[in-house]
């Protein structure tokens, strides 16, 4: 993780200097939380490499053969690994769902301030409470301006009762007050409609631009309860980002659970002495990690872009590797 931090510093140092980020902000607000987030996310793979290194070293120094010769079963040899894996998995689960999201709030705030591109959105469409449907074609965070802003309000019977359109709209920061430019407003009534139009209109809506435009990784800063509530709210709005948020939620459990599977694979692979020494085992372990990450990326992309259920997508690699772990365990046991 320190090596990853060095590469990250080299990539972002210019922006830190340009925007006058202090040493305290860089180290304690960003990189401490950076290490916590990525270290915990990939903890199962870090543990896997540790298991392979430790076990392969034992095998290479001929420390495992006396255990076999004493009549101990392979399951007894694996037991301490699984006890440790359980302990580490529980810690990772708690961190993923309740601790890391709060540290991510600090990290993401730093990113927004010092090096992230300005937030933007295109072709937004959502349904808000009270049967209000909102559209806009573009939002630019540089000037906080929404383009081609449209609101429709429908009755419970499915009839349009209100319509307003503006060429541009600005939401005053920290409020639900809006300024509409070049607007057209229609209130549908019986027997006559009310039609108003003008160059500028100050008004209030039941929502702010922050509720409509969010960063893709906003879910990283929400704990389990906040994230599940947020997903339900976005589902009501018809948000297209639901698969991304669900993948984030389910990965928080699937990644720690992989600790069990990768630990068994690591012990099974490294418990036999190999001609190439520890290096061969490490190389094999890295290859397995690469395949696991590749499988996870393929399935998550399928969940986001193809419609594969998110819970299934994030658990498929674990299911496949559980089968591999079982076969390797049986082979090592025999």
HUWO-V583490 format. One record per residue. RES is the residue in one small letter. PHI is phi in whole degrees, 0 to 359 (NA if undefined). PSI is psi in degrees with one decimal (none if undefined). OMEGA is omega in whole degrees, 0 to 359 (999 if undefined). Layout:
# HUWO-V583490
res->{RES RES}
phi->{PHI PHI}
psi->{PSI PSI}
omega->{OMEGA OMEGA}
This chain:
# HUWO-V583490
res->{x x x x x x x x x x x x x x x x x x x x x x x x x x x x x x x x x x x x x x x x x x x x x x x x x x x x x x x x x x x x x x x x x x x x x x x x x x x x x x x x x x x x x x x x x x x x x x x x x x x x x x x x x x x x x x x x x x x x x x x x x x x x x x x x x x x x x x x x x x x x x x x x x x x x x x x x x x x x x x x x x x x x x x x x x x x x x x x x x x x x x x x x x x x x x x x x x x x x x x x x x x x x x x x x x x x x x x x x x x x x x x x x x x x x x x x x x x x x x x x x x x x x x x x x x x x x x x x x x x x x x x x x x x x x x x x x x x x x x x x x x x x x x x x x x x x x x x x x x x x x x x x x x x x x x x x x x x x x x x x x x x x x x x x x x x x x x x}
phi->{NA 294 296 298 296 299 297 293 299 298 282 248 302 302 289 299 292 299 258 58 287 281 300 299 296 295 280 270 267 253 286 298 287 300 294 300 294 286 297 287 301 258 299 297 282 296 297 301 296 297 298 296 298 296 291 297 294 298 295 293 271 56 263 270 303 300 294 297 293 280 91 291 282 296 298 290 293 281 306 300 298 289 298 296 297 298 301 290 295 297 300 296 299 297 297 301 271 230 262 301 305 287 290 294 302 292 296 292 296 297 300 299 281 246 210 282 292 300 292 211 204 228 50 278 210 203 249 255 305 67 59 263 248 243 231 201 270 201 228 243 289 299 245 57 246 259 251 54 274 226 231 239 239 243 282 295 276 85 251 290 242 207 213 217 222 224 298 221 217 234 266 294 306 74 216 248 271 233 243 258 245 53 259 225 233 224 252 275 218 237 265 239 274 257 237 227 208 181 278 207 212 264 206 241 237 277 214 242 293 295 283 262 248 228 291 300 261 300 294 296 262 243 285 304 290 295 291 296 295 297 297 296 296 290 294 298 286 79 296 281 270 308 303 298 291 292 300 300 296 285 294 297 261 292 297 298 297 297 303 301 296 290 296 297 298 299 296 296 287 264 282 255 291 243 297 282 80 298 302 296 295 296 299 295 297 295 297 296 298 300 295 297 297 299 297 295 294 298 289 291 297 296 292 282 254 252 102 296 307 298 298 288 299 280 262 303 302 295 295 296 287 296 296 297 299 297 296 293 296 296 292 291 288 282}
psi->{-32.9 -38.1 -42.4 -37.7 -40.1 -45.3 -38.4 -40.1 -45.7 -30.6 -32.5 -0.5 -40.9 -42.7 -35.5 -43.7 -43.6 -36.7 12.8 45.1 132.0 162.5 -41.6 -46.1 -42.8 -46.0 -52.9 -26.3 -29.0 -62.0 -28.8 -45.5 -29.8 -48.3 -40.9 -46.4 -56.9 -33.0 -42.3 -37.6 -43.5 21.7 -37.3 -35.1 -34.9 -42.5 -39.2 -47.3 -38.7 -42.6 -44.8 -44.7 -48.9 -48.1 -41.7 -36.5 -39.7 -45.4 -41.1 -32.0 11.9 42.7 -13.5 -31.5 -44.3 -30.4 -43.7 -43.8 -21.8 -3.6 6.2 140.4 156.4 -34.7 -34.1 -35.2 -35.4 -22.7 -47.9 -34.8 -44.0 -34.0 -46.5 -40.2 -39.0 -47.4 -46.8 -34.7 -42.6 -43.4 -45.9 -39.8 -46.8 -44.0 -46.4 -43.6 -25.7 -27.4 -52.9 -40.9 -36.4 -36.1 -30.6 -30.2 -42.5 -43.7 -46.4 -33.9 -40.7 -44.7 -43.7 -36.1 -36.4 -24.8 -1.8 148.6 151.7 139.6 143.5 167.0 151.9 148.4 55.6 141.1 126.6 157.6 126.3 168.5 159.8 27.3 37.6 127.5 129.4 135.3 150.2 156.3 -28.3 145.5 130.3 116.4 -19.2 -44.0 9.2 39.4 132.6 134.8 143.0 58.5 126.2 135.4 130.9 138.1 129.9 148.1 170.2 -22.7 0.4 23.9 139.4 126.3 -16.2 141.0 133.4 141.0 139.9 143.1 -45.0 154.5 143.4 127.6 121.6 127.6 137.3 14.1 179.6 24.5 137.1 149.9 116.8 134.9 136.9 62.9 157.1 125.5 137.3 122.7 115.5 123.6 178.3 119.0 -15.0 147.3 153.6 126.2 128.1 145.4 157.7 -178.2 -28.7 144.0 128.3 129.6 172.2 142.1 169.9 9.0 162.1 168.4 -26.3 -27.6 -19.8 -39.2 116.0 154.2 151.3 -33.4 23.3 -28.1 -22.9 -22.4 14.7 133.6 -179.6 -48.8 -41.3 -39.0 -42.5 -39.2 -42.5 -40.5 -42.8 -40.1 -42.4 -31.6 -39.4 -37.6 -15.1 29.7 139.6 -7.0 0.6 -47.6 -38.8 -44.4 -37.8 -39.2 -44.3 -43.0 -49.2 -28.5 -27.9 -22.5 -39.5 -37.6 -49.7 -37.4 -28.0 -18.0 -43.1 -52.2 -46.9 -30.5 -45.9 -43.1 -43.8 -45.7 -44.2 -39.2 -39.7 -6.0 -8.9 134.9 131.1 153.0 -35.6 -4.5 -162.2 -34.0 -38.6 -42.4 -41.1 -44.0 -42.4 -39.8 -43.1 -36.4 -42.8 -41.2 -42.8 -44.5 -39.3 -48.5 -41.4 -45.3 -40.4 -41.5 -41.7 -46.1 -36.4 -37.3 -39.1 -36.8 -38.9 -39.8 -23.3 -21.0 10.1 132.8 133.5 -43.2 -35.9 -41.2 -42.7 -17.4 -14.6 -49.0 -39.5 -39.3 -45.0 -45.3 -25.0 -39.1 -42.1 -42.5 -41.2 -46.3 -43.1 -37.1 -44.3 -39.0 -43.3 -29.6 -32.3 none}
omega->{176 177 177 179 179 178 181 178 181 181 188 186 180 181 177 181 182 184 173 175 182 179 180 181 182 186 191 179 183 192 173 179 174 180 178 184 185 177 179 179 183 183 181 180 175 177 179 178 178 179 180 181 183 183 178 178 176 181 182 179 178 178 182 182 177 178 177 184 179 178 178 177 179 179 178 178 183 188 179 177 183 176 179 180 178 180 182 179 180 177 181 178 180 179 183 188 189 185 183 179 181 175 178 178 180 181 182 176 177 180 179 186 193 181 180 172 180 182 178 179 179 172 181 177 180 177 180 178 182 175 176 179 185 175 161 184 184 172 180 182 179 180 177 186 175 181 180 185 183 174 174 175 184 176 178 179 178 179 179 181 183 179 175 180 178 177 173 179 180 176 179 186 176 181 174 176 183 173 181 179 181 188 172 184 180 175 187 181 182 15 187 175 172 181 179 176 182 182 185 179 173 183 176 172 183 183 175 181 179 178 182 185 181 176 182 183 179 181 180 183 180 176 187 185 179 183 179 176 180 180 179 178 180 178 177 180 183 182 177 183 182 179 178 182 179 177 178 181 185 178 180 177 185 180 177 181 179 178 178 186 183 176 178 178 181 179 182 182 190 185 177 179 182 184 182 179 183 183 179 179 178 179 179 178 178 177 179 178 179 180 180 180 179 179 179 180 180 183 179 175 178 179 184 189 186 179 176 180 187 181 178 183 184 180 180 179 178 179 180 181 173 175 177 179 179 180 179 178 179 180 180 182 185 999}
